[in-house]
């Protein structure tokens, strides 16, 4: 199986690829107090071998 095929299938119901729910992420982002037009990016490389 292609490396990302399983992930694509398993997470197809997610808006973004994260084990966190959308509501949990929304609560976290509320606490950051971003200024207008500021953005957040979370870069994750998966398992480290």
MDTraj code that builds the backbone (N, CA, C; nanometers):
import mdtraj as md
import numpy as np

residues = "UNK UNK UNK UNK UNK UNK UNK UNK UNK UNK UNK UNK UNK UNK UNK UNK UNK UNK UNK UNK UNK UNK UNK UNK UNK UNK UNK UNK UNK UNK UNK UNK UNK UNK UNK UNK UNK UNK UNK UNK UNK UNK UNK UNK UNK UNK UNK UNK UNK".split()
xyz = np.array([
    [0.0843, -0.1181, 0.0000],
    [0.0000, 0.0000, 0.0000],
    [0.0890, 0.1248, 0.0000],
    [0.0474, 0.2267, -0.0724],
    [0.1215, 0.3521, -0.0742],
    [0.1248, 0.4120, 0.0666],
    [0.2345, 0.4768, 0.1053],
    [0.2505, 0.5259, 0.2419],
    [0.1359, 0.6145, 0.2917],
    [0.0834, 0.7016, 0.2095],
    [-0.0187, 0.7952, 0.2567],
    [-0.1612, 0.7528, 0.2229],
    [-0.1756, 0.6413, 0.1534],
    [-0.3096, 0.5971, 0.1146],
    [-0.3946, 0.5628, 0.2368],
    [-0.3376, 0.4913, 0.3329],
    [-0.4125, 0.4559, 0.4531],
    [-0.4553, 0.5819, 0.5282],
    [-0.3629, 0.6755, 0.5454],
    [-0.3943, 0.8002, 0.6160],
    [-0.5044, 0.8769, 0.5434],
    [-0.4963, 0.8828, 0.4127],
    [-0.5980, 0.9532, 0.3349],
    [-0.7352, 0.8906, 0.3553],
    [-0.7411, 0.7599, 0.3553],
    [-0.8680, 0.6901, 0.3758],
    [-0.9152, 0.7062, 0.5203],
    [-0.8267, 0.6845, 0.6145],
    [-0.8636, 0.6874, 0.7560],
    [-0.9064, 0.8256, 0.8035],
    [-0.8526, 0.9295, 0.7434],
    [-0.8831, 1.0657, 0.7880],
    [-0.9683, 1.1424, 0.6876],
    [-1.0376, 1.0730, 0.6000],
    [-1.1141, 1.1403, 0.4949],
    [-1.2292, 1.2245, 0.5491],
    [-1.2736, 1.1963, 0.6725],
    [-1.3830, 1.2736, 0.7311],
    [-1.3346, 1.3997, 0.8022],
    [-1.2054, 1.4223, 0.8054],
    [-1.1488, 1.5379, 0.8760],
    [-1.1283, 1.6558, 0.7812],
    [-1.1514, 1.7756, 0.8346],
    [-1.1267, 1.8971, 0.7574],
    [-0.9768, 1.9187, 0.7436],
    [-0.9028, 1.8826, 0.8490],
    [-0.7571, 1.8889, 0.8459],
    [-0.7071, 1.7632, 0.9136],
    [-0.5877, 1.7238, 0.8840],
    [-0.5332, 1.5987, 0.9349],
    [-0.4797, 1.6189, 1.0762],
    [-0.5597, 1.5843, 1.1738],
    [-0.5230, 1.6020, 1.3142],
    [-0.6058, 1.5077, 1.3995],
    [-0.5486, 1.4569, 1.5067],
    [-0.6281, 1.3746, 1.5974],
    [-0.7216, 1.4593, 1.6834],
    [-0.7048, 1.5925, 1.6816],
    [-0.7896, 1.6830, 1.7580],
    [-0.9183, 1.7128, 1.6824],
    [-1.0258, 1.7345, 1.7562],
    [-1.1513, 1.7718, 1.6925],
    [-1.1476, 1.9191, 1.6535],
    [-1.2368, 1.9576, 1.5637],
    [-1.2427, 2.0977, 1.5226],
    [-1.2750, 2.1885, 1.6415],
    [-1.3635, 2.1429, 1.7302],
    [-1.3999, 2.2261, 1.8451],
    [-1.2820, 2.2439, 1.9404],
    [-1.2010, 2.1419, 1.9572],
    [-1.0823, 2.1507, 2.0431],
    [-0.9814, 2.2513, 1.9847],
    [-0.9591, 2.2446, 1.8539],
    [-0.8678, 2.3376, 1.7890],
    [-0.9223, 2.4806, 1.8010],
    [-1.0522, 2.4984, 1.7845],
    [-1.1128, 2.6314, 1.7972],
    [-1.0887, 2.6883, 1.9372],
    [-1.1032, 2.6047, 2.0402],
    [-1.0792, 2.6505, 2.1781],
    [-0.9332, 2.6891, 2.1985],
    [-0.8435, 2.6121, 2.1422],
    [-0.7000, 2.6434, 2.1536],
    [-0.6701, 2.7766, 2.0851],
    [-0.7233, 2.7944, 1.9639],
    [-0.6966, 2.9172, 1.8896],
    [-0.7558, 3.0401, 1.9577],
    [-0.8678, 3.0246, 2.0283],
    [-0.9265, 3.1360, 2.1020],
    [-0.8305, 3.1867, 2.2097],
    [-0.7561, 3.0985, 2.2691],
    [-0.6630, 3.1355, 2.3764],
    [-0.5372, 3.2053, 2.3250],
    [-0.5043, 3.1857, 2.1976],
    [-0.3836, 3.2454, 2.1414],
    [-0.3993, 3.3960, 2.1216],
    [-0.5234, 3.4430, 2.1013],
    [-0.5524, 3.5846, 2.0819],
    [-0.4760, 3.6422, 1.9616],
    [-0.5019, 3.5857, 1.8470],
    [-0.4386, 3.6328, 1.7245],
    [-0.4919, 3.7706, 1.6861],
    [-0.4068, 3.8511, 1.6287],
    [-0.4482, 3.9793, 1.5736],
    [-0.5139, 3.9545, 1.4382],
    [-0.5938, 4.0497, 1.3882],
    [-0.6575, 4.0304, 1.2572],
    [-0.5537, 3.9955, 1.1495],
    [-0.5899, 3.9028, 1.0667],
    [-0.5072, 3.8546, 0.9543],
    [-0.3858, 3.7731, 0.9969],
    [-0.3647, 3.7492, 1.1254],
    [-0.2561, 3.6597, 1.1676],
    [-0.3012, 3.5161, 1.1462],
    [-0.2080, 3.4283, 1.1244],
    [-0.2374, 3.2875, 1.0979],
    [-0.1509, 3.1989, 1.1869],
    [-0.1917, 3.0733, 1.1979],
    [-0.1162, 2.9730, 1.2725],
    [-0.0910, 2.8564, 1.1790],
    [0.0303, 2.8051, 1.1814],
    [0.0605, 2.6849, 1.1054],
    [0.1282, 2.5854, 1.1995],
    [0.0800, 2.4640, 1.1956],
    [0.1382, 2.3567, 1.2758],
    [0.1945, 2.2557, 1.1770],
    [0.3243, 2.2416, 1.1749],
    [0.3891, 2.1493, 1.0830],
    [0.4340, 2.0277, 1.1624],
    [0.3876, 1.9119, 1.1200],
    [0.4198, 1.7874, 1.1882],
    [0.4699, 1.6891, 1.0844],
    [0.5754, 1.6211, 1.1169],
    [0.6365, 1.5294, 1.0218],
    [0.6058, 1.3829, 1.0526],
    [0.5149, 1.3581, 1.1464],
    [0.4779, 1.2211, 1.1766],
    [0.5819, 1.1519, 1.2639],
    [0.5849, 1.0216, 1.2552],
    [0.6759, 0.9431, 1.3375],
    [0.8210, 0.9686, 1.3003],
    [0.9045, 0.9731, 1.4007],
    [1.0483, 0.9880, 1.3780],
    [1.1115, 0.8535, 1.4052],
    [1.1904, 0.8067, 1.3135],
    [1.2539, 0.6745, 1.3297],
    [1.3991, 0.6892, 1.3664],
])
top = md.Topology()
chain = top.add_chain()
for i, resn in enumerate(residues, 1):
    res = top.add_residue(resn, chain, resSeq=i)
    for name in ("N", "CA", "C"):
        top.add_atom(name, md.element.get_by_symbol(name[0]), res)
traj = md.Trajectory(xyz[None], top)
